[in-house]
Amino acid sequence: MARPASPTLTKSEQAILEVLWERGEASVRDVADELARLKPTAYTTVLTMLGILDKKGFVTHRQEGRAFVYRAAITREQARAQALEHLLAQFFDGSPNLLAQHLIREHDIDRAEIDALRSRVGEAKARRRK
């Protein structure tokens, strides 16, 4: 039985999107060549992955001659936001508070970073009051 499609980006899908975000748009060959600079990557694998990304709505394409040229349909920020929402839902009961507590507890955060977080919390509270 086939594994269900992940609602978020896999590591391989993100690598493809990184190429598209950097270049703006690229053919399957361009993406495969760029990925192959880091690790061996088959053209057919990239073709399949781009098809999956297209079905998920993360990329769009147009035809140029016989080749398809792909473009990211979401920004890095949108991808980060989606991944964070998924992470919150899956591991933190949808609570940003639980995530923040975990990060503070499990990672070395210096005084300047804590002060910056306090400032952001204050700004968020002020926006909610308006």
C-alpha positions in Angstrom: 0.0 0.0 0.0 1.3 3.5 -0.9 2.2 5.8 1.9 -0.2 8.8 2.1 1.1 12.1 1.0 2.5 14.3 3.7 0.5 17.5 4.2 3.7 19.4 4.9 7.0 19.5 3.1 9.3 16.6 3.3 13.1 17.3 3.4 13.4 16.4 -0.3 10.5 18.6 -1.3 11.9 21.5 0.7 15.3 21.1 -1.1 13.5 21.4 -4.4 11.6 24.5 -3.3 14.9 26.0 -2.1 16.2 25.8 -5.7 13.0 27.4 -7.0 13.1 30.1 -4.4 16.7 30.9 -5.3 16.2 30.8 -9.0 12.6 32.1 -9.4 11.8 29.3 -11.8 13.6 26.3 -13.2 13.1 23.2 -15.4 13.3 19.7 -14.0 16.8 19.4 -15.5 17.9 22.7 -13.8 16.5 21.5 -10.4 18.1 18.0 -10.8 21.5 19.5 -11.7 21.4 21.9 -8.8 20.4 19.1 -6.3 23.1 16.8 -7.8 25.7 19.3 -6.7 25.0 18.3 -3.1 24.1 14.6 -3.5 23.4 12.3 -6.5 19.8 12.9 -7.6 18.0 11.2 -10.5 16.1 13.3 -13.0 13.1 11.0 -12.8 13.0 11.4 -9.0 13.0 15.2 -9.3 10.3 14.9 -12.0 8.1 12.8 -9.7 8.7 15.1 -6.7 7.8 18.2 -8.7 4.6 16.4 -9.7 3.8 15.8 -6.1 4.6 19.4 -5.2 2.3 20.5 -8.0 -0.6 18.3 -6.7 0.0 19.7 -3.2 -0.2 23.2 -4.5 3.3 24.2 -3.6 4.5 24.8 -7.1 3.0 25.8 -10.5 4.3 25.1 -13.9 4.2 26.2 -17.5 5.2 24.4 -20.6 8.2 25.8 -22.6 8.7 23.7 -25.7 8.7 20.1 -24.5 9.9 21.0 -21.0 7.9 22.1 -17.9 9.3 25.1 -16.1 8.3 25.2 -12.4 7.9 28.1 -10.0 7.2 28.0 -6.2 3.5 28.8 -5.4 4.3 29.6 -1.8 7.0 31.7 -0.2 9.5 30.6 2.4 7.5 32.4 5.0 4.3 30.6 4.1 6.2 27.2 4.2 7.6 28.1 7.6 4.1 29.1 8.9 2.5 25.9 7.6 5.3 23.7 9.1 5.0 25.5 12.4 1.2 25.1 12.5 1.7 21.4 11.8 4.3 21.1 14.5 2.0 22.9 17.0 -0.9 20.7 16.2 1.0 17.4 16.2 3.3 17.9 19.3 2.0 20.8 21.3 -1.8 20.5 21.3 -2.0 23.6 19.1 -0.5 25.7 21.9 2.3 28.3 21.0 2.7 28.7 24.8 3.7 25.0 25.2 6.1 25.3 22.3 7.7 28.5 23.7 8.1 26.8 27.1 9.7 23.8 25.5 12.2 25.9 23.5 13.1 27.9 26.6 13.5 24.8 28.7 15.4 22.7 26.1 17.6 25.2 24.4 20.2 27.7 25.6 18.6 31.1 25.2 20.7 34.1 26.3 19.4 37.1 28.1 19.2 39.2 24.9 17.0 36.6 23.2 14.7 36.4 26.2 14.4 40.3 26.2 13.6 40.2 22.5 10.9 37.6 23.2 9.4 39.7 26.0 9.3 42.7 23.6 7.5 40.6 21.0 5.0 39.4 23.6 4.4 43.0 24.6 3.8 44.0 21.0 1.4 41.2 20.4 -0.6 42.1 23.6 -0.8 45.7 22.4 -2.1 44.7 19.0 -4.8 42.5 20.6 -6.0 45.4 22.7 -6.6 47.6 19.6 
